[in-house]
Amino acid sequence: IFNPSLGKGKLIYENGNTKREIWAVSENVPTFPLGSDNKGQWYQKSIVNLICHDPYWQDTNPTNIKLEDFVSHFRFPFHFPVRFASRGDSRVLVNTGDAPAPIKVTFRGEVVNPKITNLTTGEFILINYAIPEGYNLIITTDFNGKDVNIVAPDGVETNGMGFIDLSSEFFMLRQGENAISFLSDGGKPEVYVEFRNRYVSV
């Protein structure tokens, strides 16, 4: 289990109602101290050194919020230029951790030019592409995993980084309240925002 060649593993801390996790990798193989004080019939003391490249503990279960769909911007009677309907919703997400929290945004189903915005900071991510029905668009803003993926019904993933608007920022939730919204020019997607609070200690 603590073989460095196995790569990262999940270290989970539990104490009463507190349960948090962190990814760690063993720095070397465990060492086993000598002497009768370090072992007995049913135990053997050992020393394990772990390295956590991301130093923050996280919630073991992510917070997952669904943004409900609505239609806005209808104008009657028409005046030119006409502004037709767009779809979207907004919610307030609360980051109760000690540091900014990366997000994972999933658009399920058909959507045209989806945009996710942190109204609190003004940062946004805009994808200039029409996602077909049955496909998923997944955006992640993690420190070491910033990514845009288009997932086909058969599970095949296509890199969507080439469709991202150049003014976009892979934002994270600041500490406290964050008003998050999504807009699109078409389609009727299901939109989910997922994040984990991050802590400096347990």
C-alpha positions as CSV (number, residue, x, y, z in Angstrom):
1,I,0.0,0.0,0.0
2,F,2.8,2.4,0.8
3,N,5.0,1.5,-2.2
4,P,5.9,4.8,-3.9
5,S,5.6,3.2,-7.3
6,L,1.9,2.9,-6.8
7,G,1.5,6.6,-7.0
8,K,-1.0,8.7,-5.0
9,G,-3.4,7.3,-2.5
10,K,-6.3,8.8,-0.5
11,L,-5.6,9.5,3.2
12,I,-8.8,9.9,5.2
13,Y,-9.0,11.5,8.7
14,E,-12.0,10.8,11.0
15,N,-12.6,12.3,14.4
16,G,-16.2,12.4,15.7
17,N,-18.3,14.2,13.1
18,T,-15.2,15.5,11.2
19,K,-14.2,13.5,8.2
20,R,-11.7,14.9,5.6
21,E,-9.3,13.5,3.0
22,I,-6.1,14.4,1.2
23,W,-4.1,12.8,-1.6
24,A,-0.7,11.6,-0.6
25,V,2.2,9.6,-2.0
26,S,4.7,7.7,0.0
27,E,8.2,9.2,-0.1
28,N,9.8,5.9,0.4
29,V,9.0,2.4,1.5
30,P,8.1,2.0,5.2
31,T,10.9,1.5,7.7
32,F,10.6,-0.8,10.7
33,P,12.5,0.2,13.9
34,L,14.4,-2.5,15.7
35,G,14.1,-3.4,19.4
36,S,11.5,-5.2,21.5
37,D,9.7,-1.9,22.3
38,N,8.8,-1.5,18.6
39,K,7.1,-4.9,18.1
40,G,4.9,-7.4,19.9
41,Q,2.9,-10.5,19.2
42,W,0.2,-8.6,17.3
43,Y,1.9,-5.4,16.1
44,Q,5.0,-3.9,14.5
45,K,5.7,-0.2,14.6
46,S,6.7,1.4,11.3
47,I,7.5,4.8,10.0
48,V,5.8,6.1,6.8
49,N,6.7,9.5,5.2
50,L,3.9,10.9,3.1
51,I,4.1,13.8,0.6
52,C,0.9,15.8,-0.2
53,H,1.5,17.9,-3.3
54,D,-1.8,19.7,-2.7
55,P,-1.6,20.7,1.0
56,Y,-5.3,21.2,1.6
57,W,-7.6,18.7,3.3
58,Q,-11.0,18.4,1.6
59,D,-14.5,17.3,2.3
60,T,-14.9,13.6,1.6
61,N,-18.2,14.2,-0.1
62,P,-18.5,17.0,-2.7
63,T,-21.2,19.6,-2.6
64,N,-23.3,19.2,-5.8
65,I,-25.7,21.9,-6.8
66,K,-28.1,21.7,-9.8
67,L,-28.8,24.9,-11.6
68,E,-32.4,24.9,-12.8
69,D,-33.2,25.9,-16.4
70,F,-35.3,28.9,-17.3
71,V,-35.9,31.1,-20.4
72,S,-35.3,34.8,-20.3
73,H,-35.0,37.9,-22.6
74,F,-38.2,37.5,-24.5
75,R,-39.3,40.9,-25.7
76,F,-42.7,41.7,-27.1
77,P,-43.5,43.4,-29.4
78,F,-40.3,42.8,-31.4
79,H,-38.1,45.8,-32.0
80,F,-34.9,45.5,-34.0
81,P,-32.4,44.5,-33.1
82,V,-34.3,41.5,-31.7
83,R,-32.9,39.8,-28.6
84,F,-34.3,36.2,-28.5
85,A,-34.4,33.9,-25.6
86,S,-31.4,32.6,-23.6
87,R,-31.5,29.9,-21.0
88,G,-29.9,30.0,-17.6
89,D,-30.1,30.1,-13.8
90,S,-28.2,31.4,-10.8
91,R,-27.5,30.1,-7.3
92,V,-25.5,31.2,-4.3
93,L,-22.7,28.7,-3.4
94,V,-21.0,29.0,0.0
95,N,-17.4,28.0,0.4
96,T,-16.9,27.4,4.1
97,G,-13.3,26.3,3.7
98,D,-10.0,28.1,4.4
99,A,-9.0,28.5,0.7
100,P,-10.5,29.0,-2.7
101,A,-12.3,25.9,-4.0
102,P,-12.0,24.6,-7.6
103,I,-15.3,23.7,-9.3
104,K,-16.4,21.0,-11.7
105,V,-19.3,22.1,-14.0
106,T,-21.2,19.5,-16.0
107,F,-23.6,20.4,-18.8
108,R,-25.7,17.4,-19.7
109,G,-27.5,17.4,-23.0
110,E,-27.8,19.9,-25.9
111,V,-26.4,23.3,-25.2
112,V,-25.2,26.2,-27.4
113,N,-22.4,28.5,-26.3
114,P,-22.6,27.7,-22.6
115,K,-21.3,30.2,-20.1
116,I,-20.7,29.8,-16.4
117,T,-20.1,33.0,-14.4
118,N,-19.1,33.9,-10.9
119,L,-21.3,37.0,-10.5
120,T,-19.5,37.8,-7.2
121,T,-16.1,38.2,-8.9
122,G,-17.1,38.8,-12.5
123,E,-15.0,35.8,-13.7
124,F,-16.5,33.5,-16.4
125,I,-15.9,30.5,-18.6
126,L,-17.5,30.6,-22.1
127,I,-17.4,27.7,-24.5
128,N,-18.1,28.8,-28.1
129,Y,-19.5,25.5,-29.3
130,A,-22.8,23.7,-29.8
131,I,-22.9,20.5,-27.7
132,P,-25.2,17.9,-29.3
133,E,-28.0,16.1,-27.5
134,G,-26.8,13.1,-25.6
135,Y,-23.3,14.6,-25.0
136,N,-21.9,16.0,-21.8
137,L,-19.6,19.0,-21.4
138,I,-17.4,18.9,-18.3
139,I,-15.3,21.9,-17.1
140,T,-12.8,21.5,-14.2
141,T,-10.8,24.3,-12.6
142,D,-8.6,22.4,-10.3
143,F,-5.0,23.6,-9.8
144,N,-3.4,20.6,-11.5
145,G,-6.3,19.6,-13.7
146,K,-7.8,22.6,-15.6
147,D,-9.7,21.0,-18.4
148,V,-12.6,21.1,-20.8
149,N,-14.0,17.8,-22.1
150,I,-16.8,16.8,-24.4
151,V,-18.0,13.3,-23.6
152,A,-19.9,11.4,-26.3
153,P,-22.7,8.9,-25.4
154,D,-20.3,6.0,-25.8
155,G,-17.9,7.6,-23.3
156,V,-15.3,8.8,-25.8
157,E,-13.8,12.1,-24.7
158,T,-12.8,15.0,-26.9
159,N,-10.6,17.9,-25.7
160,G,-12.7,21.1,-25.8
161,M,-10.0,23.5,-24.8
162,G,-9.9,24.9,-28.3
163,F,-13.5,26.1,-28.0
164,I,-12.9,28.2,-24.9
165,D,-13.3,32.0,-25.2
166,L,-10.0,33.7,-24.8
167,S,-11.4,36.0,-22.1
168,S,-12.4,33.1,-19.9
169,E,-10.8,32.3,-16.5
170,F,-10.7,29.0,-14.8
171,F,-12.1,30.5,-11.6
172,M,-12.5,29.0,-8.2
173,L,-15.0,29.8,-5.5
174,R,-13.7,32.4,-3.1
175,Q,-14.2,32.0,0.6
176,G,-17.8,32.8,1.6
177,E,-20.7,33.4,-0.7
178,N,-20.4,33.1,-4.5
179,A,-23.3,33.8,-6.9
180,I,-22.9,31.4,-9.8
181,S,-25.0,31.6,-13.0
182,F,-25.1,29.9,-16.3
183,L,-26.4,31.1,-19.6
184,S,-26.6,29.6,-23.1
185,D,-27.9,30.6,-26.5
186,G,-29.9,27.4,-27.0
187,G,-30.6,23.8,-25.9
188,K,-32.0,22.7,-22.6
189,P,-29.2,21.3,-20.6
190,E,-29.1,20.0,-17.0
191,V,-26.3,21.9,-15.3
192,Y,-24.5,20.8,-12.1
193,V,-21.8,22.6,-10.1
194,E,-19.6,20.4,-7.8
195,F,-17.0,21.5,-5.3
196,R,-15.2,20.5,-2.1
197,N,-14.4,22.8,0.7
198,R,-10.6,23.0,1.4
199,Y,-9.0,23.2,4.8
200,V,-5.5,24.0,6.1
201,S,-5.8,21.5,8.9
202,V,-8.0,18.9,10.6
